[in-house]
Amino acid sequence: MRSTTTTTSARRTRRAADRRSRRRPALVVAGLSFSVLAAVGITATAPTAAASSTTAFGPVTLASYTTVSTSPLAARSATEATVSETADAEATDAAGEALAAADTIEADIQAAALDIGEADPTVDTAELEAALARLQSADILPAAFLPDLADDVADAVAGVDQRVTQLRGSLDGALAKKAEEEAAEKARLEAEAAAAAAAAAEAAAQTRATSSGTGGGGGGGFVPTGGSTGGDNSPGGAQATARAMLGNYGWGDDQFSCLVSLWNKESGWNYQAYNRSSGAFGIPQALPGNKMASAGADWQTNAATQISWGLGYISGRYGTPCGAWNHSQSVGWY
């Protein structure tokens, strides 16, 4: 589990304070030692200015003293320590941000649940974590070693950032592709709905025209195509007709039970069944209903014509009535 930014910042502040407290005595001692050595050297080599005067007791020599300035080496050491600690803090911050970015992109990819074209859509942060650990454990080393360790962290951060950018681009591309596919599917469904509505309106108009032409009477006087119900368009008569037609397709009684279940669900074997929402019509619920005209002009009034068309549709698309029934049970339609 990687440290959060708050934890990293607190640890960095505490580590920097500890490092300064350990280095300060060493820097002071070093500065004092160098000052003493410098004073000795200056006293040994520098000429001494003296003022002589004569008194009753004889000549008196007054010695002059030279004040030793602060050591430049000590000041430089303190400056280098501050610069090193700043580089340490900056490297630690950059590492924390890179690790957080790696976690974020991996979580986003998992949430999207899309194929982004990457065999392993993860970020390898092992090198960065190892470099960061070395930097964070370097408190006991002199400040001069810290820049090299901070550079190692910076190099590892660059590698992690590059991988995060690559994965982000792949994820954005996959999301854009998904949006395009969803838009295309929505347009297709809308077009199908519009076509179904138009077909329903056409079927309704044809029904009204047929009823008007016959004066609202029965549909007698026609010669049914593809079979006959013997004038019995009731559900029972329609089922008897369908059972007699099964042999034309090489189907046995085992297929008849599937056919009964299928068209019970679709229309209840009612040759006048009409679905107002989709426009499907008749016993097999042809969509649109006028498709059944290929089996006979009397497709609106003859159950046998509808059955003949429906069995042909089942044979061509699903092979058998049981195949059509299985599909209907699986997805809700056939």
C-alpha positions in Angstrom: 0.0 0.0 0.0 1.6 3.3 -1.0 1.8 6.3 1.4 -0.7 9.1 0.9 0.5 12.7 0.2 -0.3 13.8 3.7 1.7 10.9 5.3 4.6 11.5 2.9 4.7 15.3 3.7 4.6 14.6 7.5 7.4 12.0 7.2 9.5 14.3 5.1 9.1 17.2 7.5 10.1 15.0 10.5 13.0 13.5 8.6 14.4 16.9 7.5 14.2 18.1 11.2 16.0 15.0 12.4 18.7 15.4 9.8 19.2 19.1 10.6 19.5 18.3 14.3 22.2 15.7 13.7 24.1 17.8 11.2 24.1 21.1 13.2 26.6 20.0 15.9 28.9 18.6 13.3 28.8 21.8 11.3 29.5 23.9 14.4 32.4 21.8 15.5 33.8 21.8 12.0 33.4 25.6 11.7 35.1 26.2 15.1 38.0 23.8 14.3 38.7 25.5 11.0 38.5 28.9 12.7 41.1 27.8 15.3 43.4 26.5 12.7 43.1 29.7 10.7 43.8 31.8 13.7 47.0 29.8 14.5 48.1 30.1 10.9 47.5 33.8 10.7 49.3 34.4 14.1 52.3 32.4 13.0 52.8 34.0 9.6 51.3 37.5 9.7 53.7 40.3 10.8 52.9 41.8 14.1 52.3 45.6 14.3 53.9 47.0 17.4 54.1 50.5 18.9 57.2 51.2 21.0 57.5 53.9 23.6 60.1 54.8 26.2 59.2 55.2 29.8 61.0 55.4 33.0 61.0 51.7 33.1 62.4 51.3 29.6 60.9 50.6 26.2 57.4 49.2 26.2 56.1 47.3 23.2 52.3 47.2 22.6 51.2 44.1 20.7 48.3 44.4 18.2 45.7 41.5 17.8 44.0 40.5 14.6 40.3 39.4 14.6 39.7 36.1 12.6 36.7 36.2 10.3 34.1 33.4 10.0 35.3 30.4 7.9 34.1 30.4 4.3 34.2 26.5 4.3 31.8 26.3 7.2 29.4 28.7 5.5 29.6 26.7 2.3 28.9 23.4 4.1 25.8 24.8 5.7 24.6 26.1 2.3 25.2 22.7 0.6 23.2 21.0 3.4 20.2 23.3 2.8 20.3 22.7 -1.0 20.5 19.0 -0.5 17.5 19.0 1.9 15.5 21.0 -0.7 16.4 18.5 -3.4 15.4 15.7 -1.1 12.0 17.3 -0.4 11.3 18.1 -4.1 12.1 14.5 -5.1 9.9 13.1 -2.4 7.0 15.3 -3.5 7.4 14.3 -7.1 7.5 10.6 -6.2 4.3 10.9 -4.2 2.5 12.6 -7.1 3.7 10.0 -9.6 2.6 7.1 -7.4 -0.8 8.7 -6.9 -1.2 9.2 -10.6 -0.3 5.5 -11.2 -3.0 4.4 -8.7 -5.6 6.7 -10.4 -5.1 5.5 -13.9 -5.2 1.8 -12.9 -8.4 2.5 -11.0 -9.9 4.3 -13.9 -9.1 1.5 -16.3 -10.6 -1.1 -13.9 -13.8 1.0 -13.5 -14.2 1.4 -17.3 -14.0 -2.3 -17.9 -12.9 -1.8 -21.5 -10.3 -3.4 -23.7 -7.7 -0.5 -24.1 -5.4 -2.6 -26.3 -2.9 -3.3 -23.5 -2.0 -6.8 -22.4 -1.0 -5.5 -19.0 -2.7 -2.2 -18.3 -0.8 -1.4 -15.1 2.1 0.8 -14.1 5.3 -0.7 -12.8 6.4 1.4 -9.8 8.9 -0.9 -8.3 11.9 1.0 -9.4 10.5 4.3 -8.1 9.5 2.8 -4.8 13.0 1.4 -4.4 14.7 4.7 -5.2 12.4 6.6 -2.9 13.2 4.1 -0.1 16.9 4.7 -0.6 16.5 8.4 -0.4 14.3 8.3 2.7 16.8 6.0 4.5 19.8 8.2 3.7 19.6 10.3 6.9 22.9 8.9 8.2 24.8 9.8 5.0 26.5 13.2 4.5 24.5 15.7 2.6 26.8 15.4 -0.4 25.3 12.0 -1.2 21.7 13.2 -1.3 21.7 14.8 -4.8 22.6 11.5 -6.4 19.8 9.7 -4.6 17.4 12.5 -5.5 18.4 12.2 -9.2 17.7 8.4 -9.1 14.2 9.2 -7.8 13.7 11.9 -10.5 14.6 9.4 -13.2 12.2 6.8 -11.9 9.5 9.4 -11.7 10.0 10.3 -15.3 9.5 6.6 -16.3 6.3 6.2 -14.2 4.9 9.5 -15.6 5.5 8.3 -19.2 3.7 5.0 -18.6 0.8 6.8 -16.9 0.5 9.2 -20.0 0.5 6.2 -22.3 -2.2 4.3 -20.4 -4.3 7.5 -20.2 -4.2 7.9 -23.9 -5.2 4.3 -24.5 -8.1 4.6 -22.1 -9.4 7.9 -23.6 -9.3 6.2 -27.1 -11.3 3.2 -25.8 -13.9 5.5 -24.1 -14.3 7.5 -27.3 -14.8 4.3 -29.3 -17.5 3.1 -26.9 -19.3 6.4 -27.1 -19.3 6.1 -30.9 -20.7 2.6 -30.8 -23.4 3.6 -28.3 -24.5 6.5 -30.5 -24.6 4.2 -33.6 -26.7 1.6 -31.7 -29.1 4.3 -30.5 -29.5 5.6 -34.1 -30.2 2.1 -35.3 -32.9 1.4 -32.6 -34.5 4.7 -33.4 -34.6 3.9 -37.1 -36.1 0.5 -36.4 -38.7 2.0 -34.1 -39.7 4.5 -36.8 -39.9 1.7 -39.4 -42.1 -0.4 -37.1 -44.4 2.5 -36.5 -44.7 3.2 -40.2 -45.5 -0.5 -40.8 -48.1 -0.6 -38.1 -49.8 2.4 -39.6 -49.8 0.8 -43.0 -51.1 -2.5 -41.6 -53.9 -0.6 -39.8 -54.8 1.2 -43.0 -54.9 -2.0 -44.9 -57.1 -3.6 -42.2 -59.6 -0.7 -42.4 -59.6 -0.9 -46.2 -60.3 -4.6 -46.2 -63.1 -4.2 -43.7 -64.6 -1.4 -45.7 -64.5 -3.4 -48.9 -66.4 -6.4 -47.5 -68.9 -4.3 -45.7 -67.6 -5.6 -42.4 -68.6 -9.2 -43.2 -66.7 -12.4 -43.1 -63.8 -13.2 -45.3 -65.5 -16.0 -47.2 -65.1 -16.7 -50.9 -61.3 -16.9 -50.9 -59.1 -19.9 -51.6 -56.5 -20.2 -48.9 -52.9 -20.7 -49.8 -50.4 -23.0 -48.2 -53.1 -25.0 -46.3 -56.6 -24.6 -45.0 -58.2 -24.4 -41.6 -61.4 -25.6 -43.1 -62.9 -22.3 -42.3 -61.9 -22.7 -38.6 -59.6 -19.8 -37.7 -60.0 -20.5 -33.9 -56.9 -21.2 -31.9 -57.7 -24.9 -31.9 -58.3 -25.0 -35.6 -55.1 -23.1 -36.3 -53.1 -25.5 -34.2 -54.6 -28.5 -36.0 -53.6 -26.9 -39.3 -50.1 -26.2 -38.1 -49.7 -29.8 -36.9 -50.6 -31.1 -40.3 -48.0 -28.8 -42.0 -45.1 -30.0 -39.8 -44.5 -33.0 -42.1 -43.7 -30.7 -45.0 -40.5 -29.7 -43.2 -39.6 -33.1 -41.8 -40.5 -32.2 -38.3 -42.2 -34.6 -35.8 -44.6 -34.1 -32.9 -41.7 -33.1 -30.6 -41.5 -29.9 -32.6 -45.2 -29.3 -32.3 -45.1 -28.7 -28.6 -42.4 -26.1 -29.0 -44.5 -24.4 -31.7 -47.5 -24.3 -29.5 -45.5 -22.7 -26.7 -43.9 -20.2 -29.0 -47.1 -18.9 -30.6 -49.1 -19.1 -27.4 -46.5 -16.6 -26.1 -46.6 -14.5 -29.3 -50.3 -14.3 -30.1 -52.3 -16.9 -28.3 -52.9 -18.4 -31.8 -55.2 -15.5 -32.6 -55.0 -14.7 -36.3 -56.1 -11.1 -35.6 -53.6 -10.4 -32.9 -52.0 -7.0 -33.3 -49.2 -5.5 -31.3 -49.8 -1.7 -31.1 -46.3 -0.9 -29.8 -44.4 -2.8 -32.5 -46.9 -3.3 -35.3 -46.5 -7.1 -35.4 -49.5 -9.0 -36.7 -51.1 -12.4 -36.8 -50.4 -15.8 -35.2 -46.7 -15.7 -35.9 -46.5 -11.9 -35.2 -44.9 -11.0 -38.4 -43.2 -7.5 -38.4 -44.6 -5.9 -40.4 -47.7 -7.9 -41.0 -47.6 -7.5 -44.8 -44.6 -9.7 -44.9 -47.1 -12.6 -44.9 -48.4 -11.5 -48.3 -45.7 -13.7 -49.7 -47.7 -16.7 -48.5 -51.0 -15.5 -49.8 -53.1 -12.4 -50.4 -55.4 -13.4 -47.6 -52.8 -13.1 -44.9 -55.0 -10.8 -42.8 -58.0 -13.2 -42.6 -56.7 -16.7 -43.1 -54.9 -18.4 -40.2 -53.6 -21.1 -42.5 -51.8 -18.5 -44.7 -50.2 -17.0 -41.6 -49.1 -20.4 -40.3 -47.6 -21.3 -43.7 -45.5 -18.1 -43.7 -44.6 -18.5 -40.0 -43.3 -22.1 -40.4 -41.2 -21.0 -43.4 -39.7 -18.1 -41.4 -38.9 -20.5 -38.5 -37.3 -23.0 -40.8 -35.1 -20.4 -42.6 -33.9 -18.6 -39.5 -33.9 -21.1 -36.6 -34.1 -24.5 -38.3 -36.9 -25.9 -36.1 -39.7 -24.6 -33.9 -37.7 -25.8 -30.8 -34.8 -23.7 -32.0 -37.1 -20.6 -32.3 -38.6 -21.3 -28.9 -35.2 -21.6 -27.2 -34.2 -18.3 -28.7 -37.4 -16.7 -27.6 -36.9 -17.9 -24.0 -33.3 -16.6 -24.1 -33.9 -13.1 -25.4 -37.7 -12.6 -25.3 -38.4 -12.6 -29.1 -37.7 -14.7 -32.1 
